[in-house]
Structure formats: C-alpha cells, structure tokens
C-alpha cells in the first residue's frame, strides 16, 4: 500500500489489538470484529505487518502462549490479501521513529507508529497503551470499551500469576 493511493486514513493499529485478536481471552471476539473491518477495508486503517512480530513476542513471552499456537494464529491472518497491510520500514522512518521515541520518552516501536501516522496524515493510534497520549498531536484510541479492556487486563493479570 502506498501513501498516495490510500487516501485519507482513520488510524494505525498497534501491537495490542493484534495480540487480543489472536489468543483466547474474554475480548477476542470483539477485537476480531474490529480487525475484520480493518482487514476487509471497510475501515481505512493501516495495519503494519511489523506489528505481527511484536504480537508474537508479547504472546509467547508475556502471555505464555506456545510458540506454535502464536505462529499458527498470526500466520493465518498474515496470509490474507488485505489492503490494510503496510509492509515498509525505510531507514528514514526508522530514524524519525527513534527521534520521536526520544522526544516523547516512548519505545522506538511506538515512535515508528507515530511516524507512520504522521506520514498518512492521521493522529489516531488504535492501541491498548494509553501512554501514547503523552505524544503531542496524537490520540490513542481503545478499540474496545473500557469495561472490555478491564476484563482483558484482569485476564492478563490472572494468566501471568500462574
């Protein structure tokens, strides 16, 4: 997908929504609905392919999902032919991401999402990480209700305590 051909964009998807949609948890169905709208193009949202690498890391390391289960779930989505997938990370966007990370005291990965949002003329990041709100000019948006997010975080807390 090229910036010129995509037109106006609603937002960029972060790692969190991908994780929630690809493992068994109380909010999986709702997040699948959100991602289905993104993947079929009914919502003009960018889905960076590199987020799937981060999702694999979160799923296997923090949520203790087996590598095979994480790989199978993520691969199934990545095999779809969707206009939402964004596959490019240039050197200049990596440099800008690192600069944004330093300015806003965020992870470089989040700096990349902000840089991508800037390049597509949007300020919205669909995320579970509301700390992105400290980045001036950007708005983190929860793709789930606050009640659902609370259920998800409780599920994560219980899963990590085992």
C-alpha positions as a printed Julia matrix, in Angstrom:
162×3 Matrix{Float64}:
   0.0     0.0    0.0
   1.38    3.38  -0.93
   0.61    6.62   0.87
  -0.54    8.26  -2.37
  -3.05    5.55  -3.29
  -4.58    5.04   0.12
  -6.17    8.46   0.56
  -7.28    9.6    4.0
  -6.61    7.17   6.82
  -8.54    6.82  10.06
  -5.63    5.49  12.11
  -2.81    2.98  12.67
  -3.1    -0.33  14.56
  -0.63   -1.05  17.37
   0.51   -4.48  18.61
  -2.09   -4.8   21.41
  -5.18   -5.23  19.23
  -3.38   -7.89  17.2
  -2.5    -9.81  20.37
  -6.05   -9.68  21.71
  -7.49  -10.93  18.42
  -5.05  -13.85  18.17
  -5.29  -15.6   21.55
  -8.07  -16.95  23.73
  -9.23  -14.21  26.11
 -12.53  -12.59  27.14
 -12.27   -9.86  24.44
 -11.12  -11.91  21.47
 -14.46  -11.83  19.63
 -14.82   -8.06  19.88
 -11.25   -7.49  18.69
 -11.68   -9.9   15.8
 -14.67   -7.81  14.7
 -12.53   -4.66  14.77
  -9.67   -6.29  12.84
 -12.08   -7.86  10.34
 -13.36   -4.37   9.49
  -9.76   -3.22   9.06
  -8.66   -6.22   7.01
 -11.61   -6.11   4.62
 -11.11   -2.39   4.08
 -14.43   -1.2    5.46
 -12.36    0.93   7.87
  -9.47    2.87   6.38
  -6.9     1.83   8.96
  -3.25    0.9    8.44
  -2.08   -2.45   9.84
   1.73   -2.52   9.91
   2.97   -6.05   9.16
   5.81   -5.46  11.61
   3.23   -5.33  14.43
   2.82   -9.06  14.0
   6.43   -9.54  15.09
   5.68   -7.6   18.26
   2.47   -9.57  18.76
   4.39  -12.86  18.55
   6.82  -11.58  21.19
   4.04  -10.46  23.56
   2.03  -13.65  23.05
   4.94  -16.04  23.66
   6.93  -14.14  26.25
   4.34  -12.34  28.38
   1.16  -14.34  27.85
   2.99  -17.7   27.76
   1.2   -18.88  24.64
   3.05  -21.69  22.92
   5.21  -20.63  20.0
   3.32  -22.98  17.72
  -0.1   -21.59  18.7
   1.09  -17.99  18.33
   2.7   -18.71  14.97
  -0.37  -20.52  13.63
  -2.78  -17.77  14.66
  -0.66  -14.9   13.36
   0.29  -16.66  10.14
  -3.35  -17.28   9.29
  -4.05  -13.54   9.35
  -0.83  -12.63   7.54
  -1.79  -14.93   4.68
  -4.87  -12.82   3.95
  -4.79  -10.47   1.0
  -5.74   -7.17   2.64
  -5.32   -3.57   1.53
  -4.7    -2.64   5.18
  -1.3    -4.32   5.43
   1.64   -1.92   5.4
   4.94   -3.65   4.71
   7.55   -0.9    4.54
  10.02    0.38   7.11
  12.53    2.72   5.5
  15.77    3.91   7.05
  14.41    7.45   7.23
  11.26    6.27   9.03
  13.43    4.3   11.48
  15.49    7.42  12.17
  12.36    9.51  12.67
  10.88    6.8   14.94
  13.96    6.89  17.16
  13.8    10.69  17.31
  10.1    10.62  18.27
  10.84    7.97  20.91
  13.45   10.26  22.44
  11.23   13.34  22.33
   8.2    11.64  23.92
  10.06    9.15  26.14
   8.37    6.15  24.5
   9.64    2.93  22.97
  11.15    3.15  19.49
   8.41    0.85  18.23
   5.81    3.38  19.33
   7.87    6.11  17.7
   7.56    4.16  14.44
   3.76    4.1   14.77
   3.72    7.86  15.38
   5.95    8.41  12.35
   3.67    6.22  10.25
   0.63    8.13  11.49
   2.29   11.41  10.51
   3.09   10.11   7.03
  -0.54    9.08   6.49
  -1.95   12.3    7.95
  -3.69   10.78  10.96
  -3.27   11.28  14.68
  -5.08    8.12  15.84
  -3.31    5.0   17.08
  -5.59    2.05  17.87
  -3.9     0.64  20.93
  -4.27   -0.73  24.44
  -1.4     1.55  25.54
  -2.85    4.89  26.59
   0.63    6.21  27.43
   0.85    7.18  23.76
  -1.4    10.08  24.73
   1.65   11.94  26.03
   2.86   12.28  22.44
   1.67   15.73  21.42
  -0.74   15.72  18.48
  -1.59   12.02  18.71
  -4.62   10.27  20.17
  -4.55    6.7   21.45
  -7.92    5.05  20.84
  -9.06    1.9   22.6
 -10.74   -0.38  20.05
 -12.73   -1.91  22.94
 -14.94   -0.4   25.62
 -13.35    0.45  28.97
 -15.35   -2.41  30.51
 -13.91   -4.87  27.98
 -10.38   -3.53  28.47
 -10.77   -4.02  32.22
 -11.82   -7.66  31.64
  -8.84   -8.18  29.35
  -6.35   -6.72  31.86
  -7.81   -8.88  34.62
  -7.4   -11.93  32.36
  -3.75  -10.96  31.71
  -3.13  -10.48  35.44
  -4.53  -13.93  36.24
  -2.65  -15.57  33.36
   0.67  -14.05  34.41
   0.17  -15.01  38.07
   0.03  -18.73  37.26
